[in-house]
Amino acid sequence: MADSPSSSPADVLSGFLATFPTLVQEKIRCAFDNLDDDCHWVGLIQFWAPVKIGPRWLLTTSDQPFLLDDNKLIEKYRLRCLKYKYNIDVKNKVQVEDDLTIISDAPATAFLNQTPEFFRELTAHEMSPLASFAVECGLFRSLVLPVFLSFTKLLCWCR
């Protein structure tokens, strides 16, 4: 599939994900499996994938790989994340979102700008429903890393 200079990351991903829907998930799962068992960390690593829902492109973590430590509060945060989606559709951008579970925040920004974002203090971002709930669950930092598949120049999203 040849991309034109005007192709958005979501347009390019549309064709790729239609043909190879599990390739990205397999690569993310493989990365999670390669994490050292001796690495002691507290938190959640989850993958947010672009999906087309109706006419719009959104990032969702539903049915995507994740890695979770053994903490009930963080598990509660993961379950809350499943209810939300991030708007990445620049063509069908809605000025006022009717659905309160569709939000614009760091994951959407990192995806669209293709740059990582680090939040040292999520308490400063409590206007975001997921950031606010993350703090309630004991998560105070967030690292947003866009994941690139270099051989296709496609962008995926991992948080």
FENUR-V651113 format. One record per residue. N is the residue number from 1. RES is the residue in three letters. SS is DSSP state (@ for helix, = for strand, . for the rest). PHI is phi in degrees with one decimal (none if undefined). OMEGA is omega as a letter, one per 30 degrees, with the letter a starting at -180 (999 if undefined). Layout:
N|RES|SS|PHI|OMEGA ; N|RES|SS|PHI|OMEGA
This chain:
1|MET|.|none|a ; 2|ALA|.|-89.3|l ; 3|ASP|.|-98.9|l ; 4|SER|.|-88.7|a ; 5|PRO|.|-58.8|a ; 6|SER|.|-90.3|l ; 7|SER|.|-67.7|l ; 8|SER|.|-83.1|l ; 9|PRO|@|-55.6|a ; 10|ALA|@|-66.4|l ; 11|ASP|@|-64.5|a ; 12|VAL|@|-65.4|l ; 13|LEU|@|-64.0|a ; 14|SER|@|-54.4|l ; 15|GLY|@|-65.8|a ; 16|PHE|@|-66.4|a ; 17|LEU|@|-68.8|l ; 18|ALA|@|-67.5|a ; 19|THR|@|-88.4|a ; 20|PHE|.|-127.4|a ; 21|PRO|.|-66.4|a ; 22|THR|.|-105.4|a ; 23|LEU|@|-58.9|a ; 24|VAL|@|-64.2|l ; 25|GLN|@|-59.1|l ; 26|GLU|@|-63.2|l ; 27|LYS|@|-65.5|l ; 28|ILE|@|-65.9|l ; 29|ARG|@|-58.7|l ; 30|CYS|@|-61.9|l ; 31|ALA|@|-61.9|l ; 32|PHE|@|-63.5|a ; 33|ASP|@|-64.9|a ; 34|ASN|.|-82.5|l ; 35|LEU|.|-65.2|a ; 36|ASP|.|-64.7|l ; 37|ASP|.|-62.8|l ; 38|ASP|.|-81.0|a ; 39|CYS|.|-74.3|a ; 40|HIS|.|-92.2|a ; 41|TRP|.|-138.8|l ; 42|VAL|.|-122.2|l ; 43|GLY|.|151.5|a ; 44|LEU|=|-141.3|l ; 45|ILE|=|-119.0|l ; 46|GLN|=|-136.8|a ; 47|PHE|=|-100.9|l ; 48|TRP|=|-109.4|a ; 49|ALA|=|-108.2|l ; 50|PRO|=|-74.7|l ; 51|VAL|=|-135.7|l ; 52|LYS|=|-96.0|l ; 53|ILE|=|-120.2|a ; 54|GLY|.|65.3|a ; 55|PRO|.|-88.6|a ; 56|ARG|=|-113.0|l ; 57|TRP|=|-98.1|a ; 58|LEU|=|-135.0|l ; 59|LEU|=|-93.1|l ; 60|THR|=|-135.9|l ; 61|THR|.|-104.4|l ; 62|SER|.|-64.9|a ; 63|ASP|.|63.3|l ; 64|GLN|.|-114.8|l ; 65|PRO|.|-63.9|l ; 66|PHE|=|-153.7|l ; 67|LEU|=|-131.1|a ; 68|LEU|=|-132.8|l ; 69|ASP|.|-78.6|a ; 70|ASP|.|-85.8|a ; 71|ASN|.|-140.2|a ; 72|LYS|@|-63.6|l ; 73|LEU|@|-67.7|l ; 74|ILE|@|-70.4|l ; 75|GLU|@|-62.9|l ; 76|LYS|@|-63.3|l ; 77|TYR|@|-64.0|l ; 78|ARG|@|-57.6|l ; 79|LEU|@|-63.3|l ; 80|ARG|@|-67.0|l ; 81|CYS|@|-58.7|a ; 82|LEU|.|-61.6|a ; 83|LYS|.|-83.6|a ; 84|TYR|.|-104.7|l ; 85|LYS|=|-136.9|l ; 86|TYR|=|-105.3|a ; 87|ASN|=|-78.8|l ; 88|ILE|.|-122.0|a ; 89|ASP|.|-87.9|a ; 90|VAL|.|-78.6|l ; 91|LYS|.|-79.1|a ; 92|ASN|.|-111.8|a ; 93|LYS|.|-68.7|l ; 94|VAL|.|-98.3|a ; 95|GLN|.|-68.4|l ; 96|VAL|.|-121.9|a ; 97|GLU|.|-80.7|l ; 98|ASP|.|-75.4|a ; 99|ASP|.|-88.9|a ; 100|LEU|.|-71.4|l ; 101|THR|.|-91.0|l ; 102|ILE|=|-105.6|a ; 103|ILE|=|-126.8|l ; 104|SER|.|-116.6|a ; 105|ASP|.|-161.5|a ; 106|ALA|@|-50.7|l ; 107|PRO|@|-59.4|l ; 108|ALA|@|-65.6|l ; 109|THR|@|-63.2|l ; 110|ALA|@|-62.7|l ; 111|PHE|@|-63.6|a ; 112|LEU|@|-68.7|a ; 113|ASN|@|-86.8|a ; 114|GLN|.|55.7|l ; 115|THR|.|-136.5|l ; 116|PRO|.|-69.5|l ; 117|GLU|=|-135.3|l ; 118|PHE|=|-123.6|l ; 119|PHE|=|-117.0|a ; 120|ARG|.|-70.5|a ; 121|GLU|.|-134.9|l ; 122|LEU|@|-67.0|l ; 123|THR|@|-61.1|l ; 124|ALA|@|-77.2|a ; 125|HIS|@|-118.6|a ; 126|GLU|.|-71.9|l ; 127|MET|.|-73.6|l ; 128|SER|.|-79.1|a ; 129|PRO|@|-61.2|l ; 130|LEU|@|-76.2|l ; 131|ALA|@|-64.9|l ; 132|SER|@|-61.3|l ; 133|PHE|@|-69.1|l ; 134|ALA|@|-58.6|l ; 135|VAL|@|-63.3|l ; 136|GLU|@|-59.0|a ; 137|CYS|.|-91.5|l ; 138|GLY|.|88.5|l ; 139|LEU|.|-100.3|a ; 140|PHE|.|-115.9|l ; 141|ARG|.|-128.2|l ; 142|SER|=|-143.5|l ; 143|LEU|=|-120.9|a ; 144|VAL|=|-109.5|a ; 145|LEU|=|-120.7|l ; 146|PRO|=|-68.2|a ; 147|VAL|=|-110.0|a ; 148|PHE|=|-105.5|l ; 149|LEU|=|-98.4|a ; 150|SER|.|-61.9|a ; 151|PHE|.|-71.2|l ; 152|THR|.|-117.3|a ; 153|LYS|.|58.0|l ; 154|LEU|=|-100.5|a ; 155|LEU|=|-111.7|l ; 156|CYS|=|-124.6|a ; 157|TRP|=|-135.7|a ; 158|CYS|=|-131.8|l ; 159|ARG|.|-131.5|999
